[in-house]
């Protein structure tokens, strides 16, 4: 039984990447997951993804490029101000400038660097490096 589709997707992507697979299927499709995968694609962690319809709803086929060391969700989903993002960057990323924290903001789903540029806070969703 799935309780958090984003968490299940991250675990699935992490496991397939660690096992050297070139493709992964995420069975639960949502707009938030689509936006997070778009960030992964823009930052070069995945090659591409396609949304497909199946009997149970939607799914994503994700083309992996074996660049992911670790990815996961941040729970509970803390609301953070711009000044607090650096604290969570130290907590979830291995070093400054390595990896990305993904936030849900009023301007869409962004990485922590983009949130700094736009000077906005948001809700922590996930991390990847």
Phi and psi restraints in degrees (value plus and minus 20) as a CYANA .aco file:
   2 UNK   PHI    -112.6   -72.6
   2 UNK   PSI     112.8   152.8
   3 UNK   PHI    -129.8   -89.8
   3 UNK   PSI     -50.1   -10.1
   4 UNK   PHI    -153.6  -113.6
   4 UNK   PSI      80.6   120.6
   5 UNK   PHI     -80.1   -40.1
   5 UNK   PSI     -55.1   -15.1
   6 UNK   PHI     -85.9   -45.9
   6 UNK   PSI     -63.7   -23.7
   7 UNK   PHI     -83.3   -43.3
   7 UNK   PSI     -64.4   -24.4
   8 UNK   PHI     -81.7   -41.7
   8 UNK   PSI     -58.6   -18.6
   9 UNK   PHI     -85.6   -45.6
   9 UNK   PSI     -63.4   -23.4
  10 UNK   PHI     -83.0   -43.0
  10 UNK   PSI     -63.2   -23.2
  11 UNK   PHI     -83.6   -43.6
  11 UNK   PSI     -62.5   -22.5
  12 UNK   PHI     -82.3   -42.3
  12 UNK   PSI     -67.1   -27.1
  13 UNK   PHI     -83.4   -43.4
  13 UNK   PSI     -63.5   -23.5
  14 UNK   PHI     -81.4   -41.4
  14 UNK   PSI     -66.2   -26.2
  15 UNK   PHI     -84.2   -44.2
  15 UNK   PSI     -64.9   -24.9
  16 UNK   PHI     -85.7   -45.7
  16 UNK   PSI     -58.6   -18.6
  17 UNK   PHI     -85.7   -45.7
  17 UNK   PSI     -63.8   -23.8
  18 UNK   PHI     -84.1   -44.1
  18 UNK   PSI     -51.0   -11.0
  19 UNK   PHI    -106.6   -66.6
  19 UNK   PSI     -16.0    24.0
  20 UNK   PHI      57.7    97.7
  20 UNK   PSI      -2.0    38.0
  21 UNK   PHI     -97.1   -57.1
  21 UNK   PSI     134.1   174.1
  22 UNK   PHI    -121.1   -81.1
  22 UNK   PSI     -27.8    12.2
  23 UNK   PHI    -167.0  -127.0
  23 UNK   PSI     129.3   169.3
  24 UNK   PHI    -162.5  -122.5
  24 UNK   PSI     124.4   164.4
  25 UNK   PHI    -133.5   -93.5
  25 UNK   PSI     105.3   145.3
  26 UNK   PHI    -124.5   -84.5
  26 UNK   PSI      98.2   138.2
  27 UNK   PHI     -98.7   -58.7
  27 UNK   PSI     -40.4    -0.4
  28 UNK   PHI    -127.8   -87.8
  28 UNK   PSI     101.5   141.5
  29 UNK   PHI    -124.0   -84.0
  29 UNK   PSI     117.3   157.3
  30 UNK   PHI    -169.6  -129.6
  30 UNK   PSI     142.4   182.4
  31 UNK   PHI     -85.9   -45.9
  31 UNK   PSI     -57.9   -17.9
  32 UNK   PHI     -83.8   -43.8
  32 UNK   PSI     -65.5   -25.5
  33 UNK   PHI     -83.1   -43.1
  33 UNK   PSI     -58.9   -18.9
  34 UNK   PHI     -80.4   -40.4
  34 UNK   PSI     -63.8   -23.8
  35 UNK   PHI     -87.4   -47.4
  35 UNK   PSI     -57.4   -17.4
  36 UNK   PHI     -86.2   -46.2
  36 UNK   PSI     -62.5   -22.5
  37 UNK   PHI     -83.9   -43.9
  37 UNK   PSI     -53.8   -13.8
  38 UNK   PHI     -83.8   -43.8
  38 UNK   PSI     -59.9   -19.9
  39 UNK   PHI     -84.6   -44.6
  39 UNK   PSI     -64.3   -24.3
  40 UNK   PHI     -77.2   -37.2
  40 UNK   PSI     -63.0   -23.0
  41 UNK   PHI     -85.8   -45.8
  41 UNK   PSI     -65.9   -25.9
  42 UNK   PHI     -83.6   -43.6
  42 UNK   PSI     -51.7   -11.7
  43 UNK   PHI    -109.9   -69.9
  43 UNK   PSI     -21.2    18.8
  44 UNK   PHI      66.5   106.5
  44 UNK   PSI      -1.9    38.1
  45 UNK   PHI    -107.6   -67.6
  45 UNK   PSI     -46.6    -6.6
  46 UNK   PHI    -149.3  -109.3
  46 UNK   PSI     136.0   176.0
  47 UNK   PHI     -97.7   -57.7
  47 UNK   PSI     -69.6   -29.6
  48 UNK   PHI    -188.0  -148.0
  48 UNK   PSI     150.3   190.3
  49 UNK   PHI    -168.4  -128.4
  49 UNK   PSI     131.7   171.7
  50 UNK   PHI    -151.0  -111.0
  50 UNK   PSI     119.9   159.9
  51 UNK   PHI    -111.9   -71.9
  51 UNK   PSI     113.2   153.2
  52 UNK   PHI    -150.0  -110.0
  52 UNK   PSI     129.3   169.3
  53 UNK   PHI    -112.8   -72.8
  53 UNK   PSI     121.7   161.7
  54 UNK   PHI    -158.7  -118.7
  54 UNK   PSI    -195.4  -155.4
  55 UNK   PHI     -79.0   -39.0
  55 UNK   PSI     -58.0   -18.0
  56 UNK   PHI    -110.7   -70.7
  56 UNK   PSI     -15.6    24.4
  57 UNK   PHI     110.4   150.4
  57 UNK   PSI    -151.3  -111.3
  58 UNK   PHI    -130.0   -90.0
  58 UNK   PSI     144.0   184.0
  59 UNK   PHI    -169.7  -129.7
  59 UNK   PSI     139.5   179.5
  60 UNK   PHI    -137.9   -97.9
  60 UNK   PSI     112.4   152.4
  61 UNK   PHI    -118.5   -78.5
  61 UNK   PSI      99.7   139.7
  62 UNK   PHI    -130.4   -90.4
  62 UNK   PSI     105.3   145.3
  63 UNK   PHI    -109.8   -69.8
  63 UNK   PSI      96.4   136.4
  64 UNK   PHI    -112.2   -72.2
  64 UNK   PSI     132.1   172.1
  65 UNK   PHI    -142.4  -102.4
  65 UNK   PSI      -2.8    37.2
  66 UNK   PHI      37.0    77.0
  66 UNK   PSI      19.3    59.3
  67 UNK   PHI    -128.7   -88.7
  67 UNK   PSI     -25.6    14.4
  68 UNK   PHI    -105.8   -65.8
  68 UNK   PSI      99.7   139.7
  69 UNK   PHI    -105.0   -65.0
  69 UNK   PSI     -64.5   -24.5
  70 UNK   PHI    -177.5  -137.5
  70 UNK   PSI     122.3   162.3
  71 UNK   PHI    -166.3  -126.3
  71 UNK   PSI     133.5   173.5
  72 UNK   PHI    -194.9  -154.9
  72 UNK   PSI     154.3   194.3
  73 UNK   PHI    -117.4   -77.4
  73 UNK   PSI     140.1   180.1
  74 UNK   PHI    -128.2   -88.2
  74 UNK   PSI      97.7   137.7
  75 UNK   PHI    -148.3  -108.3
  75 UNK   PSI     122.2   162.2
  76 UNK   PHI     -86.6   -46.6
  76 UNK   PSI     141.1   181.1
  77 UNK   PHI     -97.1   -57.1
  77 UNK   PSI      67.4   107.4
  78 UNK   PHI     -88.2   -48.2
  78 UNK   PSI     113.4   153.4
  79 UNK   PHI     -97.7   -57.7
  79 UNK   PSI     113.0   153.0
  80 UNK   PHI    -148.2  -108.2
  80 UNK   PSI     126.0   166.0
  81 UNK   PHI    -110.0   -70.0
  81 UNK   PSI     147.2   187.2
  82 UNK   PHI     -76.3   -36.3
  82 UNK   PSI     -59.0   -19.0
  83 UNK   PHI     -90.2   -50.2
  83 UNK   PSI     -41.0    -1.0
  84 UNK   PHI    -111.8   -71.8
  84 UNK   PSI     -30.1     9.9
  85 UNK   PHI     -82.1   -42.1
  85 UNK   PSI     -57.5   -17.5
  86 UNK   PHI     -81.8   -41.8
  86 UNK   PSI     -55.3   -15.3
  87 UNK   PHI     -81.0   -41.0
  87 UNK   PSI     -63.5   -23.5
  88 UNK   PHI     -95.3   -55.3
  88 UNK   PSI     -47.9    -7.9
  89 UNK   PHI     -82.6   -42.6
  89 UNK   PSI     -63.4   -23.4
  90 UNK   PHI     -86.3   -46.3
  90 UNK   PSI     -52.7   -12.7
  91 UNK   PHI     -95.3   -55.3
  91 UNK   PSI     -62.0   -22.0
  92 UNK   PHI    -123.0   -83.0
  92 UNK   PSI     -38.9     1.1
  93 UNK   PHI    -127.0   -87.0
  93 UNK   PSI     128.4   168.4
  94 UNK   PHI     -90.4   -50.4
  94 UNK   PSI     -50.0   -10.0
  95 UNK   PHI    -177.8  -137.8
  95 UNK   PSI     141.2   181.2
  96 UNK   PHI     -85.9   -45.9
  96 UNK   PSI     111.5   151.5
  97 UNK   PHI      66.7   106.7
  97 UNK   PSI     -20.4    19.6
  98 UNK   PHI    -131.9   -91.9
  98 UNK   PSI      99.2   139.2
  99 UNK   PHI      65.9   105.9
  99 UNK   PSI    -198.0  -158.0
 100 UNK   PHI    -162.7  -122.7
 100 UNK   PSI     122.1   162.1
 101 UNK   PHI    -122.5   -82.5
 101 UNK   PSI     114.6   154.6
 102 UNK   PHI    -125.2   -85.2
 102 UNK   PSI     109.7   149.7
 103 UNK   PHI    -141.6  -101.6
 103 UNK   PSI     129.6   169.6
 104 UNK   PHI    -118.2   -78.2
 104 UNK   PSI      98.0   138.0
 105 UNK   PHI    -141.1  -101.1
 105 UNK   PSI     157.7   197.7
 106 UNK   PHI     -89.3   -49.3
 106 UNK   PSI     -35.4     4.6
 107 UNK   PHI    -126.7   -86.7
 107 UNK   PSI      -0.4    39.6
 108 UNK   PHI      88.3   128.3
 108 UNK   PSI    -191.8  -151.8
 109 UNK   PHI    -109.0   -69.0
 109 UNK   PSI     102.5   142.5
 110 UNK   PHI    -151.7  -111.7
 110 UNK   PSI     143.5   183.5
 111 UNK   PHI    -103.6   -63.6
 111 UNK   PSI     147.5   187.5
 112 UNK   PHI     -85.7   -45.7
 112 UNK   PSI     -50.1   -10.1
 113 UNK   PHI     -86.4   -46.4
 113 UNK   PSI     -62.1   -22.1
 114 UNK   PHI     -86.3   -46.3
 114 UNK   PSI     -55.1   -15.1
 115 UNK   PHI     -85.9   -45.9
 115 UNK   PSI     -58.8   -18.8
 116 UNK   PHI     -80.7   -40.7
 116 UNK   PSI     -65.0   -25.0
 117 UNK   PHI     -82.1   -42.1
 117 UNK   PSI     -60.6   -20.6
 118 UNK   PHI    -107.1   -67.1
 118 UNK   PSI     -25.2    14.8
 119 UNK   PHI      37.3    77.3
 119 UNK   PSI      28.9    68.9
 120 UNK   PHI    -152.4  -112.4
 120 UNK   PSI     134.4   174.4
 121 UNK   PHI    -120.7   -80.7
 121 UNK   PSI    -190.0  -150.0
 122 UNK   PHI     159.0   199.0
 122 UNK   PSI    -175.5  -135.5
 123 UNK   PHI    -134.3   -94.3
 123 UNK   PSI     109.1   149.1
 124 UNK   PHI     -88.4   -48.4
 124 UNK   PSI     113.1   153.1
 125 UNK   PHI    -133.9   -93.9
 125 UNK   PSI     -75.9   -35.9
 126 UNK   PHI    -174.3  -134.3
 126 UNK   PSI     153.1   193.1
 127 UNK   PHI    -159.7  -119.7
 127 UNK   PSI     136.9   176.9
 128 UNK   PHI    -172.2  -132.2
 128 UNK   PSI     121.3   161.3
